Amino acid sequence: MGELDGRVAVITGSGRGIGFGIAERFAAAGAFIVIAEFDEGLGRQAEASLKARGYGVDFVHVDVRSSESVEAMRDAMVGGHGKIDILVNNAGLAQVGPTESFPLEDWHRQIDVMLTGVFLCTRSIGAHMLERGRGVILNISSIGGLGGWPLRAAYNAAKAGVISLTENVGTEWARRGVRVVGIAPGVTRTAILQQMVAEGRSTLERYNQRAALGRVAEVEEIASAAQFLVSDRASYITATTLVVDGGWTAWGNLPLT
Ligand SMILES: NC(=O)c1ccc[n+]([C@@H]2O[C@H](COP(=O)([O-])OP(=O)(O)OC[C@H]3O[C@@H](n4cnc5c(N)ncnc54)[C@H](O)[C@@H]3O)[C@@H](O)[C@H]2O)c1
């Protein structure tokens, strides 16, 4: 018996990276997985990979920025599977640059995907969960939402908003059977990290050294925390965000040695 047997889990942006790692982990724990992804190629690839291992999985195209797209995804999945037990708001992207010349469209893209997208999916699938009187919503924010970090005004403002949404909606729905929880990952080995290194924003060595544990996170380590938070083991946890950052935030701005 898997811990998530019989649960239907919608994971946004799960074509690759942290979202796909969470999908693999939840599938191994018995959940039926909905790969809710904007990039059709990535989504189909992720679906095929889980199917080949014998897991129950559907790919559904979604743009979390669009209310119509999110509603259509919700209706198709509730229609097909009868219910949604778990929503993971994970879709994201990173665009960094000096605030004084930051393009408005890049500001909007990040706020739209990572803050408005979380609101739209939470509103739509949350309403379904409230009708059933049960469900868990897990929001993936970032350590970037917890403090200042040059060149990341839009990304970090979106993530700080997600941490606030988790607290606000979590308290609003706490007595109606729906938990809302979050993870703020530290720097994790995915395409976003590769992109930052390729753009010359930092080096893997610097990221490794900045974390107290002396290394960036692996996707499986974020996925492991995700499984705990959506499981019944976390039944008294709601309206809060778990920081999974290898001691990055606690280290603060003190010298590394
Ligand atoms: N990698 C890190 O170091 C790190 C650290 C902290 C937080 N995070 C957060 O974790 C989440 C996943 O990051 P990742 O590193 O796996 O990134 P990633 O780029 O590998 O994956 C993000 C996925 O989101 C999808 N997506 C983008 N826009 C979308 C949209 N409008 N609708 C639906 N899907 C969309 C992308 O196609 C992609 O598959 C993001 O929210 C990110 O901000 C990442």
The ligand as an SDF file (V2000), in Angstrom:
LIG
                    3D

 44 48  0  0  0  0  0  0  0  0999 V2000
   15.4760   25.2730   -9.3830 N   0  0  0  0  0  0  0  0  0  0  0  0
   15.6220   26.0540   -8.3510 C   0  0  0  0  0  0  0  0  0  0  0  0
   16.7560   26.3510   -7.9050 O   0  0  0  0  0  0  0  0  0  0  0  0
   14.4000   26.5760   -7.6290 C   0  0  0  0  0  0  0  0  0  0  0  0
   14.5730   27.1550   -6.3620 C   0  0  0  0  0  0  0  0  0  0  0  0
   13.4670   27.6500   -5.6940 C   0  0  0  0  0  0  0  0  0  0  0  0
   12.2090   27.5610   -6.2650 C   0  0  0  0  0  0  0  0  0  0  0  0
   12.0560   27.0100   -7.5020 N   0  0  0  0  0  0  0  0  0  0  0  0
   10.7100   26.9610   -8.0660 C   0  0  0  0  0  0  0  0  0  0  0  0
   10.3540   25.6110   -8.3170 O   0  0  0  0  0  0  0  0  0  0  0  0
    9.4430   25.5510   -9.4150 C   0  0  0  0  0  0  0  0  0  0  0  0
    9.9910   24.5910  -10.4760 C   0  0  0  0  0  0  0  0  0  0  0  0
   11.2500   25.0630  -10.8790 O   0  0  0  0  0  0  0  0  0  0  0  0
   12.2460   24.2010  -11.7830 P   0  0  0  0  0  0  0  0  0  0  0  0
   13.6070   24.5930  -11.4140 O   0  0  0  0  0  0  0  0  0  0  0  0
   11.8410   22.7790  -11.7870 O   0  0  0  0  0  0  0  0  0  0  0  0
   11.9300   24.8930  -13.2130 O   0  0  0  0  0  0  0  0  0  0  0  0
   11.7880   24.2900  -14.6900 P   0  0  0  0  0  0  0  0  0  0  0  0
   11.9650   25.4450  -15.6100 O   0  0  0  0  0  0  0  0  0  0  0  0
   12.6510   23.0910  -14.8690 O   0  0  0  0  0  0  0  0  0  0  0  0
   10.2530   23.8170  -14.7100 O   0  0  0  0  0  0  0  0  0  0  0  0
    9.2010   24.7400  -14.7300 C   0  0  0  0  0  0  0  0  0  0  0  0
    8.0700   24.1540  -15.5480 C   0  0  0  0  0  0  0  0  0  0  0  0
    6.9590   25.0790  -15.5300 O   0  0  0  0  0  0  0  0  0  0  0  0
    6.3830   25.0740  -16.8260 C   0  0  0  0  0  0  0  0  0  0  0  0
    5.6150   26.3070  -17.0540 N   0  0  0  0  0  0  0  0  0  0  0  0
    6.1170   27.5580  -17.2790 C   0  0  0  0  0  0  0  0  0  0  0  0
    5.1250   28.4280  -17.5410 N   0  0  0  0  0  0  0  0  0  0  0  0
    3.9520   27.7240  -17.4470 C   0  0  0  0  0  0  0  0  0  0  0  0
    2.5860   28.0710  -17.6140 C   0  0  0  0  0  0  0  0  0  0  0  0
    2.2170   29.3260  -17.9300 N   0  0  0  0  0  0  0  0  0  0  0  0
    1.6420   27.1040  -17.4160 N   0  0  0  0  0  0  0  0  0  0  0  0
    2.0100   25.8400  -17.1050 C   0  0  0  0  0  0  0  0  0  0  0  0
    3.2990   25.4480  -16.9560 N   0  0  0  0  0  0  0  0  0  0  0  0
    4.2570   26.3780  -17.1410 C   0  0  0  0  0  0  0  0  0  0  0  0
    7.5830   24.9630  -17.7560 C   0  0  0  0  0  0  0  0  0  0  0  0
    7.2040   24.5560  -19.0610 O   0  0  0  0  0  0  0  0  0  0  0  0
    8.4490   23.9500  -17.0290 C   0  0  0  0  0  0  0  0  0  0  0  0
    8.1570   22.6240  -17.4130 O   0  0  0  0  0  0  0  0  0  0  0  0
    9.3070   26.9790   -9.9390 C   0  0  0  0  0  0  0  0  0  0  0  0
    8.1540   27.5820   -9.3960 O   0  0  0  0  0  0  0  0  0  0  0  0
   10.5560   27.6650   -9.3980 C   0  0  0  0  0  0  0  0  0  0  0  0
   10.3860   29.0460   -9.2670 O   0  0  0  0  0  0  0  0  0  0  0  0
   13.1330   26.5090   -8.1900 C   0  0  0  0  0  0  0  0  0  0  0  0
  1  2  1  0
  2  3  2  0
  2  4  1  0
  4  5  1  0
  4 44  2  0
  5  6  2  0
  6  7  1  0
  7  8  2  0
  8  9  1  0
  8 44  1  0
  9 10  1  0
  9 42  1  0
 10 11  1  0
 11 12  1  0
 11 40  1  0
 12 13  1  0
 13 14  1  0
 14 15  2  0
 14 16  1  0
 14 17  1  0
 17 18  1  0
 18 19  2  0
 18 20  1  0
 18 21  1  0
 21 22  1  0
 22 23  1  0
 23 24  1  0
 23 38  1  0
 24 25  1  0
 25 26  1  0
 25 36  1  0
 26 27  1  0
 26 35  1  0
 27 28  2  0
 28 29  1  0
 29 30  1  0
 29 35  2  0
 30 31  1  0
 30 32  2  0
 32 33  1  0
 33 34  2  0
 34 35  1  0
 36 37  1  0
 36 38  1  0
 38 39  1  0
 40 41  1  0
 40 42  1  0
 42 43  1  0
M  CHG  2   8   1  16  -1
M  END
$$$$
